[in-house]
Amino acid sequence: MNDQPRRRPAKPHRRPQKDPVRFLAFEALRAVDERDAYANLVLPPLLKKARAKSDFDNRDAALATELVYGTLRRQGTYDAIVAACIDRPLREVDPPVLDVLNMGVHQLLGTRIPTHAAVSASVELARVVLGEGRAKFVNAVLRKVSADDLDGWVERVAPSYEDDAEDHLAIVHSHPRWVVSALWDSLGGGRAGIEDLLEADNERPEVTLVARPGRSTTEELLDALGEESGLPGRWSPYAVRMAEGGEPGALTAVQEGRAGVQDEGSQLVAAALANAPLEGSDTRWLDGCAGPGGKAALLAALAAGRGAALLAAEKQPHRARLVERSLAGNPGPYQVITADGTRPPWLPDTFDRILMDVPCTGLGALRRRPEARWRRRKEDLESFAPLQRGLLREALKAVRIGGIVGYATCSPHLAETRVVVEDVLKGRGGAPVEAEWVDARPLMPGVPALGDGPDVQLWPHLHGTDAMYLALLRRTG
């Protein structure tokens, strides 16, 4: 009689199963990390390709989108949680492994996906993209994470507000500490306001359409969308808000370029410049930093309605081509050129109205580009500063006496907004410029909480827009 214990038969080797939704989300996250790509540019073609190749449906697309954007928005919080669950510094975890981990943490703590499904799906993804050894590491970490909910983890990993307010807010609301500090300085006020702003940055923004005057109407867009899918804009007379999950590209007006996708804050900036009071000629308009073309298209339509011509200038050739595409079909006279606004080819005293929507850190659009908060550094402000001042200074030379210049940024950082304008007006870093502020607030009728003026700062939590800034200046000499 054989007393040896029987050995269990070895489990047959099972090839890991590729989950198309999570694999696609992982591909998008890797592109963001490896190529400094933006999710809003990477994800749509991946989704289009997935739909074309398989039975990938709208629910799959919605889940993939949530996994990508949710992981990016909450990266700071999830990094802190993962760091508390491993026995090595977070920087020693390979980026692809961290992407799988953070996407798994988001499923566990930021969605309604059941715990067992979130863990097993993440481990299976790890097997496919990382290998069996790393999959075991992912499994061990996620099982630790699953022992508590988001509030419980945040209480563990974030310092108290009383001990370190900025670090507390940074971890709770998943923003770099320097960004929290900068936004708080720009916003002013106490804790409630900054928390509302940071929370708004982590919410999925609405898709907003613009009906380009003379080419489309809000009524046309609302009719095309139907009552359940379309709502009027809050502030802009040209805006229509789309219900979640809508496809702007399916609308005829968008396909034909008579309408487009444009944040309501950007619409307000362009409309305010166009409607600023002006004496004398009003026939020559300039968009001096026109790429990718949203504001230029709205300005061109507004200019055409008054018999004015728009010159749209963009330094980067590929962005200039996007501007050409946006303006194609505009009924009024316009021209698109590739030109550097700090070394302009146009003569001084040429234009009646100029918009300078200058390159900036983009801290005002963190809802749409959540990866930007992790990509930007405080030092970036120093590289943008000379460019912003140079563009505004040249714009004030290019406008005629009595003409209007609009200085705009998609950043609320004081170093990119009012400080730039005041430095140029006072001659810091160059010759003084003879110009006066124009109160921008009356040019955004019905919009509340615009501050003390004369410039305007929009906010996601107050206005539902990107944090656009606008200063209007009239040249006086």
Secondary structure, DSSP 8 states (H G I E B T S, - for coil): ---S---------------HHHHHHHHHHHHHHHH---HHHHHHHHHHHHHHHS---HHHHHHHHHHHHHHHHTHHHHHHHHHHTSSS-GGGS-HHHHHHHHHHHHHHHSS---HHHHHHHHHHHHHHHT-HHHHHHHHHHHHHHTTS-HHHHHHHHS--TTT-HHHHHHHHHT--HHHHHHHHHHH-S-HHHHHHHHHHHTS---EEEEE-TTT--HHHHHHHH-TTTEEE-SS-TTEEEE-TT--GGGSHHHHTTSEEE--HHHHHHHHHHHHS---S---EEEETT-TT-HHHHHHHHHHHHTT-EEEEEESSHHHHHHHHHHHTT-SS-EEEEE--TTS-SS-TT-EEEEEEE-----GGGTTT-TTHHHH--TTHHHHHHHHHHHHHHHHHHHEEEEEEEEEEES---GGGTHHHHHHHHTTTTS----EEEE--GGGSTT----TTSSSEE--HHHHSS---EEEEEEE--
